[in-house]
Amino acid sequence: MTSILSAIKHPVFEQKELNVFIKRDDLIHPIISGNKWRKLKHNLLQAKAENKNTIISFGGAFSNHIHALAYACKINDLNCIGIIRGEQQYQNNFTLSWAKHWGMQLKFVDRKTYKLRNDENYLQALQQQYPQAMIVPEGGSNTLALEGVAEVITELLQQVNYDYLLTPVGSGGTLAGLIKADSNQHKILGIAVLKQDGYLKDEVNKLLGTEHSKFNNWQIMNDFHRGGYGKYKTEDASRILDFINTSGIPFEPVYSGKMILALLDLITQDYFPKGATIVLLHTGGIQGLGGMAERGLIDASLWPVPNRVDI
Ligand SMILES: *Cc1c(COP(=O)(O)O)cnc(C)c1O
């Protein structure tokens, strides 16, 4: 399934003579939005090929990955277990009530247990407990995820000639998939949405594997996290809202909105040469606005908040 590419008009782009396009992976599926669809695709195919009947994965109580996985398992006739960081009380929040509605079994663990999510011994024990299950890491970021993300590049090559590709970066799986498939043809900029030093670069290189050093046309930008994961200032929010209103495209302030702010700031800094063509990857994540509205973190009348499960 190919996601559409559309041009974005904005006075600043015109003034600086930049061509800006957005690849609408947020629209790739009505429910499983954006990069989570891309990352899960080959994981689910592999699970079926190995005759597994269950997927187990990890996430926070507001996780886009958990939301996407629950629906993806439902339509693929797979059982699904979400190991959720935090308390039972979250089970009726926006994200998890949908996940439950689609049949995901929720297992709440404390922070200490959740920290073991990549620990070999812990995962081995989990696998023994559920021999028929495939265990997918948090965010769906593993080497199988890269194959699905690669299709973004294949599609883009048919859609437009471009110089730069921008994506938000959380765990690095999406960025790694883009880098690998692009193979140095375009400049790929990952916008880190969390505060870190070299951690994400190492994660991306790990996912790229032994040949990672041959990929040299990419960069993680560390100055646009706005204070850390999920954090942002009132002014950041109003700039994102302005952009939503100008472009007519929905964004949220945790991932895609931070990419937009980074783009605007980079343009102000004259980072992009005149005439450059820039593609933004809209990774989705709009479901996250549901939980933010619920917690009173955003004004639901201003943001494109989706509907709560109504059962
Ligand atoms: C998960 C997510 C990301 C981060 O992707 P990674 O592959 O973890 O770097 C970016 N945008 C949205 C909307 C997401 O849900």
The ligand as a MOL file (V3000), in Angstrom:
LIG
                    3D

  0  0  0     0  0            999 V3000
M  V30 BEGIN CTAB
M  V30 COUNTS 15 15 0 0 0
M  V30 BEGIN ATOM
M  V30 1 C 6.9020 5.5560 17.3290 0
M  V30 2 C 6.8050 6.8390 16.6010 0
M  V30 3 C 7.9400 7.5030 16.0920 0
M  V30 4 C 9.3280 7.0320 16.3770 0
M  V30 5 O 9.7280 5.9880 15.5410 0
M  V30 6 P 11.0180 5.1660 15.8930 0
M  V30 7 O 11.0820 4.1400 14.8450 0
M  V30 8 O 10.7650 4.5730 17.2530 0
M  V30 9 O 12.1690 6.0880 15.9210 0
M  V30 10 C 7.7620 8.6450 15.3660 0
M  V30 11 N 6.5310 9.1490 15.1490 0
M  V30 12 C 5.4240 8.5610 15.6370 0
M  V30 13 C 4.1230 9.1960 15.3840 0
M  V30 14 C 5.5250 7.4010 16.3690 0
M  V30 15 O 4.4180 6.8260 16.8600 0
M  V30 END ATOM
M  V30 BEGIN BOND
M  V30 1 1 1 2
M  V30 2 1 2 3
M  V30 3 2 2 14
M  V30 4 1 3 4
M  V30 5 2 3 10
M  V30 6 1 4 5
M  V30 7 1 5 6
M  V30 8 2 6 7
M  V30 9 1 6 8
M  V30 10 1 6 9
M  V30 11 1 10 11
M  V30 12 2 11 12
M  V30 13 1 12 13
M  V30 14 1 12 14
M  V30 15 1 14 15
M  V30 END BOND
M  V30 END CTAB
M  END
